[in-house]
Every structure is written in C-alpha cells, then in structure tokens.
Amino acid sequence: MIKTGSEIENDVIGLLNDSSLKEAVAGIYADGMRPVVSGAQEAVVSFVSGTNGQIQSGMIDVNVYVPDTDAGSGRPVKNRESCARLEKRLAEVAGRLGMAGYEFSAGDTIRTVRAETGNEHYVNLRLNFKRTTF
C-alpha cells in the first residue's frame, strides 16, 4: 500500500521518538507544528519529496533547532559545541533507523545552518528512504 507524505513523516517521527535523539531535544514535531518561540532544542521532521511505485523513495529533512548563545560579545552566536554534538548524534541515529518495509540512509553531509527566524541555528539531516509497498 502506498503511503502519503504525511504518513511517512509520521513514521519517521515515531522512529525518532524511540531513538537517542529523544534524549537531546525538548520535542520532535511535524513540519509546521513547532512552537513559535520556545528557546529549546527541538527537532522538526519535514517530508521533502517522494516517488510512488512498488518501491516508494524520497527524502525527509530532520532539522534540530539550537538556540544561539552569547560568547561574551553581547550578541548571539552559533552554539558550536551543541551543534557539533547534535551532528554526531544525528549521524548515529541515521545509521540505526529501521522499520519493517523501510530502508534509510543519510543523504547530504549533516551540517549546521543559520535559521532565517530568531536567534538560532539548525542541524540538518537529509534522510533518504526506500519503502516497499507490496
């Protein structure tokens, strides 16, 4: 049976809630469901693209938002230590994700990006998936 993007997104959220990522974040949310200004480390899972057929394949973004820190300059800057720790954790999580009918692998290099809104950065994991539909 073919799944929709939202169903695949929810499957990944469930897997992440059962992974070691859960210990590092205040919450794991579907795209658009994250609190506006929380000031906490939180993960957002977004379905990016997919193809249908006997094998569904596509991409999911997992972005972990990290509040900036004051490094003594009086202005917020990237929390390099937290971001580096999360990059490693996401690499480990990506290597261990598994669910019946799914195959997962890390896509692009895991990286940290400045968020457009607020004083925060996010660590991005682009997760490739293949899912058997028969």
Secondary structure, DSSP 8 states (H G I E B T S, - for coil): ----HHHHHHHHHHHHHTSGGGGG-SEEEETT-S-SS--S-EEEEEEEEEE-SSEEEEEEEEEEEEE-EE-SSSSEE--HHHHHHHHHHHHHHHHH--BTTEEEEE-S--EEEE-SSSSEEEEEEEEEEEEE--
